[in-house]
Amino acid sequence: MAKILEKRLIRYPDVFYYRINAPLISRKAKPGQFVIIRLHERGERIPLSLADINSEEGTISLIVMAVGKTTTEMSTFNVGDEILDICGPLGQPTHIQKYGRVILVGGGFGVAPLYPIAMSLKEMGNEIVVIMGARSKDLLIYENEMRAVCDKVLITTDDGSKGIKGVVTTALKQELEQSSANIVMAVGPAVMMKYVSETTRPFGIKTVVSLNSIMIDGTGMCGGCRVSVGGKTRFACTDGPDFDGHQVDWDILINRQKTYINEERGSFEAWKKRHVFAICE
């Protein structure tokens, strides 16, 4: 059991920050890794990226968007409530070293797991540029946190309500044309990471992406998270989640993400019929 120590609504109405007591996980967790949670005995297992790690306090932080059955159910959990299972840390940590100039690209709430990565890269003496994208300014998260640790913050919005009007690749291309980078790292929707990779390809810049494939056990046994990278089958849960974006077969990944969309929708609708709930801060 893991107790919720803090809960905050960080983007109205559906994105929440949770600080959770998990001393054993926090001692070993590294930026880029993730956990798999199960809310209760009848709950499903879902992977969540680590948004922060505090080994001294024995806590981890998660950013959760209430979009499906389990994430919406979790949004009803409050401070003092306990999560039945948290398994982790899982996956390979992001490789942190002195690269030089690093560009981080985050789409939507994919910016959150980039935060501990940015902190670690900065501690190694890198110059950090972050590009944050959202449909509108109201959907941006972690702007202040990123400004505190990055040398340069670029914001893009689809509607032009803040920063550069356009998608993250608009700003990325402009930035690379002005000044190159030693490496680009991206976290966000698969389609965003695909086009980030295609944007960096002509520049010959190594691009690392964090793949959000279907995942069940998180230990490489079920094979549900398999992805094709460089023509070889890899498991996102044990070999990743970080991979070379120029080697990923994005069409296979995006198609596999839709495999259980009808079952997910049906489960969510059935759960809503059985529960009267309210999303609480």
VOBA-1610 file (N, C-alpha, C; in pm, whole numbers, padded with zeros to 5 digits, always signed):
BEGIN
Met+00084-00120+00000Met+00000+00000+00000Met+00087+00125+00000Ala+00050+00223-00079Ala+00126+00348-00088Ala+00031+00465-00064Lys+00060+00543+00037Lys-00030+00653+00075Lys-00005+00778-00008Ile-00113+00843-00046Ile-00106+00971-00116Ile-00081+01081-00014Leu+00030+01153-00030Leu+00068+01259+00064Leu+00025+01397+00017Glu+00012+01414-00113Glu-00026+01544-00169Glu-00098+01522-00300Lys-00200+01603-00323Lys-00273+01600-00450Lys-00303+01743-00489Arg-00277+01776-00617Arg-00305+01911-00667Arg-00364+01901-00807Leu-00462+01984-00833Leu-00512+02000-00970Leu-00419+02097-01040Ile-00345+02050-01141Ile-00248+02138-01205Ile-00296+02187-01341Arg-00402+02127-01392Arg-00464+02180-01514Arg-00610+02146-01513Tyr-00692+02247-01505Tyr-00836+02225-01498Tyr-00888+02168-01629Pro-00974+02066-01626Pro-01030+02004-01507Pro-00976+01864-01478Asp-00872+01820-01551Asp-00847+01675-01552Asp-00703+01630-01535Val-00609+01719-01503Val-00469+01677-01485Val-00428+01703-01341Phe-00382+01597-01275Phe-00353+01602-01133Phe-00208+01564-01102Tyr-00158+01628-00999Tyr-00025+01596-00944Tyr-00045+01517-00816Tyr+00028+01405-00804Tyr+00024+01324-00682Tyr+00166+01305-00629Arg+00183+01331-00501Arg+00309+01295-00433Arg+00276+01178-00342Ile+00350+01068-00361Ile+00314+00941-00300Ile+00429+00887-00216Asn+00397+00832-00102Asn+00498+00771-00016Asn+00542+00637-00076Ala+00668+00631-00120Ala+00722+00509-00183Ala+00872+00505-00159Pro+00916+00484-00035Pro+01059+00494-00003Pro+01147+00395-00077Leu+01103+00272-00095Leu+01187+00173-00162Leu+01206+00209-00309Ile+01100+00257-00374Ile+01110+00296-00515Ile+01196+00420-00529Ser+01176+00518-00442Ser+01248+00645-00455Ser+01398+00629-00437Arg+01441+00528-00363Arg+01585+00506-00341Arg+01656+00463-00469Lys+01585+00394-00557Lys+01649+00337-00676Lys+01605+00402-00806Ala+01496+00476-00805Ala+01442+00532-00929Ala+01533+00637-00989Lys+01537+00640-01121Lys+01617+00737-01196Lys+01527+00806-01300Pro+01567+00925-01345Pro+01488+00994-01448Pro+01469+00906-01572Gly+01348+00910-01625Gly+01316+00832-01744Gly+01248+00700-01713Gln+01252+00657-01587Gln+01186+00531-01552Gln+01038+00554-01522Phe+00967+00444-01497Phe+00823+00454-01473Phe+00781+00352-01368Val+00656+00360-01327Val+00598+00262-01235Val+00469+00210-01297Ile+00424+00095-01247Ile+00292+00043-01283Ile+00209+00040-01156Ile+00090+00098-01163Ile+00005+00104-01044Ile-00120+00018-01063Arg-00173-00025-00949Arg-00304-00091-00944Arg-00378-00032-00825Leu-00490+00032-00850Leu-00557+00106-00743Leu-00614+00017-00635His-00669-00098-00674His-00732-00189-00578His-00733-00329-00639Glu-00784-00426-00568Glu-00776-00565-00612Glu-00849-00592-00743Arg-00949-00513-00775Arg-01022-00532-00901Arg-00974-00436-01009Gly-00866-00364-00981Gly-00817-00265-01074Gly-00724-00322-01179Glu-00714-00250-01292Glu-00619-00287-01397Glu-00483-00227-01364Arg-00381-00275-01432Arg-00245-00224-01416Arg-00217-00123-01526Ile-00172-00003-01487Ile-00139+00098-01588Ile-00002+00158-01559Pro+00078+00185-01663Pro+00209+00248-01643Pro+00196+00399-01633Leu+00278+00458-01544Leu+00282+00603-01529Leu+00428+00647-01517Ser+00464+00751-01589Ser+00601+00802-01583Ser+00625+00875-01452Leu+00750+00874-01408Leu+00786+00946-01287Leu+00809+01093-01320Ala+00733+01179-01253Ala+00747+01323-01274Ala+00846+01386-01177Asp+00875+01318-01068Asp+00976+01365-00973Asp+01012+01250-00880Ile+01133+01257-00825Ile+01183+01154-00734Ile+01253+01225-00620Asn+01216+01192-00497Asn+01281+01252-00380Asn+01322+01140-00285Ser+01446+01095-00299Ser+01493+00982-00217Ser+01506+01020-00071Glu+01532+01148-00042Glu+01545+01191+00097Glu+01412+01185+00171Glu+01305+01226+00103Glu+01173+01222+00164Glu+01106+01086+00145Gly+01161+01003+00055Gly+01102+00873+00028Gly+00975+00881-00053Thr+00971+00978-00147Thr+00850+00998-00225Thr+00877+00997-00375Ile+00772+00968-00451Ile+00773+00984-00595Ile+00654+01070-00632Ser+00660+01134-00749Ser+00550+01217-00795Ser+00502+01168-00931Leu+00371+01170-00949Leu+00308+01126-01073Leu+00215+01234-01124Ile+00209+01250-01256Ile+00112+01338-01320Ile+00011+01250-01391Val-00115+01266-01357Val-00220+01178-01409Val-00328+01260-01476Met-00359+01227-01600Met-00469+01290-01672Met-00589+01196-01670Ala-00702+01245-01620Ala-00823+01163-01609Ala-00887+01150-01746Val-00846+01043-01816Val-00893+01028-01953Val-00962+00894-01977Gly-00927+00793-01899Gly-00988+00660-01912Gly-01042+00612-01779Lys-01076+00485-01772Lys-01140+00430-01652Lys-01051+00443-01529Thr-00927+00392-01536Thr-00842+00390-01418Thr-00794+00529-01379Thr-00754+00610-01477Thr-00707+00744-01444Thr-00820+00831-01389Thr-00943+00812-01438Thr-01056+00886-01384Thr-01087+00839-01243Glu-01079+00707-01220Glu-01102+00656-01086Glu-00995+00708-00989Met-00871+00716-01038Met-00764+00769-00952Met-00788+00915-00917Ser-00853+00989-01006Ser-00880+01130-00979Ser-00974+01149-00860Thr-01043+01043-00819Thr-01130+01051-00701Thr-01054+01020-00572Phe-00929+00974-00584Phe-00846+00947-00467Phe-00791+01079-00414Asn-00784+01091-00282Asn-00738+01213-00219Asn-00627+01187-00119Val-00576+01293-00060Val-00469+01282+00039Val-00513+01189+00152Gly-00427+01095+00186Gly-00458+00997+00290Gly-00507+00865+00234Asp-00559+00865+00112Asp-00600+00740+00048Asp-00477+00660+00009Glu-00496+00530-00008Glu-00383+00443-00041Glu-00404+00371-00173Ile-00298+00361-00250Ile-00296+00285-00375Ile-00247+00145-00340Leu-00317+00044-00387Leu-00285-00093-00346Leu-00145-00135-00388Asp-00112-00119-00516Asp+00018-00164-00568Asp+00086-00053-00647Ile+00215-00034-00621Ile+00299+00044-00710Ile+00425-00038-00734Cys+00443-00080-00858Cys+00557-00164-00896Cys+00661-00078-00968Gly+00784-00081-00920Gly+00888-00003-00987Gly+01012+00009-00900Pro+01112+00080-00949Pro+01113+00147-01079Pro+01133+00048-01193Leu+01067+00076-01304Leu+01071-00011-01421Leu+01134+00062-01539Gly+01184-00017-01634Gly+01246+00040-01752Gly+01388+00085-01729Gln+01454+00121-01836Gln+01591+00169-01829Gln+01591+00321-01808Pro+01676+00372-01720Pro+01682+00517-01702Pro+01731+00587-01828Thr+01692+00712-01842Thr+01745+00793-01950Thr+01895+00811-01929His+01972+00796-02037His+02118+00807-02026His+02156+00954-02005Ile+02212+00982-01889Ile+02249+01119-01853Ile+02401+01133-01859Gln+02446+01230-01937Gln+02589+01258-01945Gln+02608+01402-01992Lys+02732+01444-02007Lys+02760+01578-02058Lys+02757+01571-02211Tyr+02644+01615-02268Tyr+02627+01615-02412Tyr+02672+01747-02474Gly+02641+01855-02404Gly+02664+01988-02458Gly+02533+02064-02464Arg+02480+02078-02584Arg+02350+02146-02601Arg+02241+02041-02623Val+02143+02041-02534Val+02036+01942-02537Val+01903+02012-02559Ile+01823+01961-02652Ile+01688+02012-02672Ile+01589+01905-02625Leu+01503+01943-02532Leu+01398+01856-02481Leu+01266+01901-02542Val+01188+01807-02592Val+01060+01840-02655Val+00949+01764-02583Gly+00854+01838-02530Gly+00743+01776-02457Gly+00610+01816-02515Gly+00523+01719-02535Gly+00389+01746-02585Gly+00286+01717-02480Gly+00196+01814-02454Gly+00091+01794-02354Gly+00151+01769-02217Phe+00095+01669-02144Phe+00150+01644-02011Phe+00273+01553-02017Gly+00324+01527-02140Gly+00453+01460-02156Gly+00568+01547-02108Val+00541+01675-02082Val+00643+01765-02029Val+00685+01720-01889Ala+00592+01666-01811Ala+00620+01632-01671Ala+00736+01534-01654Pro+00739+01420-01723Pro+00853+01329-01706Pro+00984+01384-01758Leu+00978+01492-01838Leu+01102+01556-01884Leu+01166+01640-01773Tyr+01087+01675-01672Tyr+01139+01762-01566Tyr+01256+01700-01489Pro+01245+01577-01435Pro+01362+01518-01368Pro+01478+01493-01463Ile+01449+01467-01590Ile+01555+01451-01690Ile+01629+01583-01709Ala+01553+01692-01718Ala+01614+01824-01734Ala+01702+01858-01615Met+01655+01829-01495Met+01733+01858-01375Met+01865+01782-01376Ser+01859+01654-01410Ser+01980+01572-01409Ser+02078+01616-01518Leu+02026+01649-01635Leu+02112+01696-01744Leu+02178+01828-01708Lys+02104+01915-01640Lys+02159+02044-01599Lys+02270+02025-01496Glu+02250+01932-01405Glu+02353+01903-01304Glu+02483+01855-01367Met+02474+01795-01487Met+02592+01748-01558Met+02658+01859-01640Gly+02601+01979-01634Gly+02662+02093-01701Gly+02616+02116-01844Asn+02505+02054-01884Asn+02454+02074-02019Asn+02377+02205-02032Glu+02372+02256-02154Glu+02283+02368-02187Glu+02150+02307-02228Ile+02043+02347-02160Ile+01914+02284-02181Ile+01816+02381-02245Val+01762+02340-02359Val+01653+02411-02425Val+01531+02319-02421Val+01418+02372-02376Val+01297+02290-02375Val+01192+02354-02463Ile+01126+02271-02543Ile+01015+02314-02626Ile+00889+02245-02573Met+00793+02325-02529Met+00670+02274-02471Met+00554+02306-02563Gly+00473+02205-02594Gly+00362+02228-02685Gly+00229+02186-02627Ala+00123+02260-02663Ala-00013+02226-02623Ala-00109+02289-02724Arg-00234+02245-02717Arg-00332+02300-02811Arg-00360+02448-02782Ser-00360+02486-02652Ser-00380+02625-02614Ser-00307+02651-02483Lys-00297+02777-02444Lys-00221+02813-02324Lys-00281+02751-02198Asp-00411+02729-02197Asp-00477+02672-02079Asp-00438+02526-02056Leu-00380+02462-02158Leu-00345+02321-02147Leu-00197+02298-02118Leu-00123+02406-02099Leu+00020+02394-02066Leu+00038+02356-01920Ile+00138+02273-01892Ile+00173+02239-01754Ile+00325+02248-01738Tyr+00368+02262-01613Tyr+00510+02255-01576Tyr+00595+02366-01640Glu+00533+02477-01676Glu+00611+02585-01735Glu+00708+02645-01633Asn+00659+02675-01514Asn+00745+02736-01412Asn+00857+02642-01369Glu+00824+02513-01356Glu+00925+02415-01317Glu+01037+02409-01421Met+01000+02408-01547Met+01100+02401-01653Met+01182+02529-01662Arg+01120+02643-01642Arg+01196+02769-01645Arg+01301+02773-01534Ala+01274+02703-01425Ala+01367+02705-01312Ala+01494+02624-01338Val+01489+02528-01431Val+01605+02440-01452Val+01663+02448-01593Cys+01593+02512-01686Cys+01639+02516-01826Cys+01695+02653-01863Asp+01785+02654-01960Asp+01844+02778-02007Asp+01751+02855-02100Lys+01665+02783-02169Lys+01575+02848-02264Lys+01446+02766-02272Val+01333+02836-02268Val+01203+02770-02277Val+01127+02828-02395Leu+01087+02741-02486Leu+01006+02781-02601Leu+00869+02716-02589Ile+00764+02794-02608Ile+00627+02744-02596Ile+00558+02754-02731Thr+00488+02648-02768Thr+00407+02651-02889Thr+00263+02615-02853Thr+00170+02681-02917Thr+00029+02647-02901Thr-00035+02641-03040Asp-00124+02544-03056Asp-00189+02527-03186Asp-00268+02652-03226Asp-00330+02717-03127Asp-00415+02832-03158Asp-00344+02966-03146Gly-00215+02963-03109Gly-00140+03087-03098Gly-00170+03168-02974Ser-00237+03107-02875Ser-00274+03181-02753Ser-00154+03211-02664Lys-00043+03141-02685Lys+00080+03172-02613Lys+00199+03120-02693Gly+00306+03199-02692Gly+00428+03157-02760Gly+00414+03153-02911Ile+00479+03055-02971Ile+00479+03039-03117Ile+00352+02967-03161Lys+00284+03021-03261Lys+00166+02954-03313Lys+00210+02838-03401Gly+00167+02718-03364Gly+00205+02599-03438Gly+00235+02484-03344Val+00290+02379-03400Val+00323+02260-03322Val+00470+02264-03281Val+00511+02170-03197Val+00647+02172-03143Val+00753+02161-03252Thr+00721+02092-03361Thr+00821+02077-03467Thr+00848+02209-03539Thr+00751+02301-03534Thr+00774+02434-03591Thr+00888+02503-03517Ala+00880+02503-03384Ala+00984+02565-03303Ala+01114+02487-03309Leu+01104+02354-03315Leu+01224+02271-03319Leu+01305+02298-03446Lys+01238+02304-03559Lys+01308+02329-03685Lys+01375+02466-03684Gln+01303+02566-03634Gln+01360+02700-03626Gln+01482+02703-03535Glu+01474+02633-03423Glu+01585+02631-03328Glu+01707+02561-03387Leu+01685+02451-03457Leu+01796+02378-03516Leu+01860+02454-03631Glu+01781+02533-03701Glu+01836+02615-03809Glu+01921+02729-03756Gln+01888+02777-03636Gln+01963+02886-03575Gln+02087+02836-03503Ser+02073+02725-03434Ser+02184+02669-03356Ser+02161+02521-03337Ser+02258+02440-03373Ser+02240+02295-03368Ser+02233+02244-03225Ala+02218+02116-03210Ala+02214+02052-03078Ala+02292+01921-03085Asn+02339+01876-02970Asn+02410+01749-02964Asn+02316+01631-02954Ile+02197+01656-02897Ile+02099+01550-02884Ile+01962+01612-02861Val+01857+01544-02908Val+01720+01585-02885Val+01649+01471-02814Met+01573+01504-02711Met+01494+01404-02639Met+01349+01447-02639Ala+01258+01353-02668Ala+01116+01388-02680Ala+01029+01292-02600Val+00928+01349-02535Val+00827+01270-02463Val+00690+01330-02494Gly+00596+01247-02531Gly+00463+01295-02562Gly+00386+01194-02644Pro+00280+01236-02710Pro+00205+01145-02796Pro+00293+01085-02905Ala+00263+00963-02944Ala+00346+00894-03043Ala+00358+00972-03173Val+00248+01030-03219Val+00252+01102-03346Val+00343+01225-03335Met+00344+01289-03217Met+00433+01403-03197Met+00578+01358-03203Met+00611+01248-03132Met+00749+01200-03130Met+00793+01154-03269Lys+00699+01100-03347Lys+00731+01060-03484Lys+00778+01180-03565Tyr+00704+01290-03558Tyr+00738+01406-03639Tyr+00858+01483-03583Val+00880+01473-03452Val+01004+01528-03397Val+01124+01454-03458Ser+01113+01321-03464Ser+01220+01239-03521Ser+01243+01271-03669Glu+01133+01293-03741Glu+01148+01327-03884Glu+01206+01467-03902Thr+01179+01554-03807Thr+01234+01690-03815Thr+01385+01691-03791Thr+01432+01608-03700Thr+01576+01605-03669Thr+01656+01521-03767Arg+01590+01432-03839Arg+01661+01340-03928Arg+01750+01411-04030Pro+01699+01514-04102Pro+01785+01581-04200Pro+01906+01651-04138Phe+01896+01684-04009Phe+02007+01750-03941Phe+02111+01650-03887Gly+02076+01521-03890Gly+02167+01418-03841Gly+02189+01424-03691Ile+02087+01466-03616Ile+02099+01480-03471Ile+02034+01360-03402Lys+02108+01297-03314Lys+02054+01183-03240Lys+01928+01225-03166Thr+01825+01143-03177Thr+01695+01175-03118Thr+01645+01057-03036Val+01624+01082-02908Val+01578+00978-02815Val+01431+01004-02783Val+01349+00899-02796Val+01206+00911-02768Val+01167+00810-02661Ser+01064+00843-02584Ser+01014+00755-02479Ser+00883+00694-02527Leu+00884+00563-02556Leu+00769+00500-02620Leu+00661+00461-02520Asn+00539+00500-02552Asn+00424+00475-02466Asn+00338+00363-02525Ser+00396+00246-02534Ser+00324+00133-02594Ser+00231+00068-02491Ile+00144-00022-02540Ile+00058-00100-02450Ile+00147-00180-02355Met+00112-00180-02227Met+00196-00248-02129Met+00108-00319-02027Ile+00149-00439-01986Ile+00070-00516-01890Ile+00153-00548-01766Asp+00250-00640-01779Asp+00325-00680-01659Asp+00446-00591-01632Gly+00502-00530-01735Gly+00614-00438-01714Gly+00748-00505-01689Thr+00755-00637-01708Thr+00879-00709-01681Thr+00931-00786-01802Gly+00867-00768-01918Gly+00913-00833-02040Gly+00857-00971-02063Met+00765-01018-01979Met+00713-01154-01993Met+00593-01163-02087Cys+00506-01062-02087Cys+00382-01075-02164Cys+00400-01041-02312Gly+00495-00955-02344Gly+00518-00917-02482Gly+00421-00814-02535Gly+00331-00764-02450Gly+00233-00667-02496Gly+00293-00536-02541Cys+00410-00502-02487Cys+00470-00371-02516Cys+00570-00377-02632Arg+00567-00485-02709Arg+00668-00501-02814Arg+00659-00390-02918Val+00775-00346-02959Val+00786-00242-03060Val+00894-00286-03159Ser+00891-00226-03277Ser+00991-00257-03378Ser+01088-00139-03386Val+01214-00168-03357Val+01318-00064-03359Val+01435-00117-03442Gly+01467-00048-03550Gly+01574-00093-03638Gly+01547-00228-03699Gly+01419-00260-03719Gly+01381-00389-03778Gly+01381-00504-03680Lys+01408-00479-03553Lys+01410-00584-03451Lys+01301-00559-03349Thr+01245-00668-03295Thr+01144-00656-03191Thr+01210-00627-03057Arg+01165-00521-02993Arg+01216-00483-02861Arg+01098-00468-02767Phe+01125-00478-02636Phe+01020-00460-02536Phe+01039-00324-02469Ala+00936-00240-02478Ala+00945-00106-02422Ala+00966-00108-02271Cys+00914-00210-02204Cys+00919-00211-02057Cys+01058-00247-02003Thr+01134-00325-02075Thr+01265-00366-02025Thr+01381-00312-02109Asp+01365-00304-02240Asp+01468-00248-02326Asp+01459-00095-02330Gly+01341-00043-02302Gly+01314+00100-02308Gly+01279+00154-02171Pro+01199+00262-02168Pro+01117+00313-02277Pro+01191+00400-02380Asp+01317+00434-02353Asp+01390+00521-02446Asp+01448+00443-02564Phe+01425+00495-02685Phe+01480+00434-02806Phe+01522+00544-02903Asp+01600+00503-03004Asp+01640+00593-03111Asp+01518+00621-03199Gly+01473+00746-03200Gly+01353+00781-03274Gly+01364+00759-03422His+01486+00762-03476His+01505+00742-03620His+01494+00595-03659Gln+01494+00505-03558Gln+01489+00362-03585Gln+01351+00301-03554Val+01263+00377-03493Val+01132+00324-03452Val+01040+00313-03573Asp+00967+00200-03580Asp+00862+00185-03680Asp+00736+00248-03618Trp+00712+00374-03650Trp+00604+00449-03587Trp+00467+00398-03629Asp+00451+00352-03749Asp+00320+00303-03794Asp+00276+00183-03712Ile+00370+00091-03686Ile+00335-00026-03604Ile+00296+00017-03463Leu+00373+00108-03404Leu+00345+00153-03268Leu+00208+00219-03259Ile+00181+00311-03349Ile+00055+00386-03345Ile-00064+00294-03368Asn-00051+00198-03459Asn-00159+00103-03483Asn-00183+00013-03363Arg-00074-00030-03297Arg-00089-00118-03180Arg-00155-00045-03063Gln-00133+00084-03053Gln-00196+00161-02944Gln-00348+00160-02954Lys-00400+00132-03073Lys-00546+00130-03094Lys-00607-00008-03074Thr-00524-00107-03040Thr-00570-00247-03035Thr-00692-00266-02946Tyr-00691-00208-02828Tyr-00798-00232-02730Tyr-00886-00110-02709Ile-00894-00023-02808Ile-00968+00101-02789Ile-01116+00076-02760Asn-01176-00024-02825Asn-01318-00053-02800Asn-01338-00112-02660Glu-01247-00201-02621Glu-01256-00259-02487Glu-01235-00153-02379Glu-01142-00062-02403Glu-01116+00045-02307Glu-01238+00135-02292Arg-01299+00168-02405Arg-01418+00253-02402Arg-01533+00182-02330Gly-01550+00053-02359Gly-01657-00022-02294Gly-01637-00035-02145Ser-01513-00059-02103Ser-01483-00069-01960Ser-01512+00062-01888Phe-01474+00172-01951Phe-01496+00303-01891Phe-01645+00333-01877Glu-01721+00305-01982Glu-01865+00331-01978Glu-01933+00245-01872Ala-01890+00118-01860Ala-01949+00029-01760Ala-01917+00078-01619Trp-01794+00125-01600Trp-01755+00176-01468Trp-01835+00299-01431Lys-01855+00390-01527Lys-01930+00512-01498Lys-02075+00482-01461Lys-02132+00378-01520Lys-02269+00342-01487Lys-02281+00288-01345Arg-02172+00226-01296Arg-02176+00166-01162Arg-02138+00264-01052His-02081+00378-01089His-02029+00469-00988His-02083+00611-01008Val-02117+00671-00899Val-02144+00814-00897Val-02020+00877-00840Phe-01954+00960-00917Phe-01825+01013-00871Phe-01810+01158-00908Ala-01717+01221-00840Ala-01682+01360-00870Ala-01531+01371-00865Ile-01474+01440-00961Ile-01331+01464-00960Ile-01302+01572-00858Cys-01217+01539-00762Cys-01191+01630-00650Cys-01049+01681-00652Glu-01031+01804-00606Glu-00895+01858-00593Glu-00829+01796-00470
//
